[in-house]
Amino acid sequence: MLTLKTRDYGTVEYEESDVLSFPDGLFGFTECKHFIPLCLEEGEDNSILLLQSIEMPEIAFVVINPFVLEPDYAPVLRHEELNYLQVSSENELSFYVICVLHEDYLDNTVNLKCPIILNPTTRTGMQVILSDSPYEFRHRVGDFSALLENK
């Protein structure tokens, strides 16, 4: 069992098999290549996670499964990106988007244009910019009809 002292959760224990690897890091954080996914609350599903950096324990990102907010979210990856992640289709991957937190959670924003993409089999991921897509860098969480319908 490995341990990591974090800013938000104190000392957490994890297995090597829990680690997600991002060989190129994330945009603006290329030195952060290994993350532990942490549930925000005990017993929650994995639609909202805290991606905790191992290299820089003071860095963590709140990420959300975009399909919870936008069931019709349809990211299209380039052939090179699919090859990098060792898959033949987007259907074999898990998608998350970074959430910027505000005092009122409905004012939180998510970046649908630059998702974090994971191959759940290899536990390797990357962040991409979806070119030629209708998605923006800042979508207000309170504007998603799927979220409002579940309130």
Order of alpha helices (4+ residues) and beta strands (2+ residues): beta-beta-beta-beta-beta-beta-alpha-alpha-beta-beta-beta-beta-beta-alpha
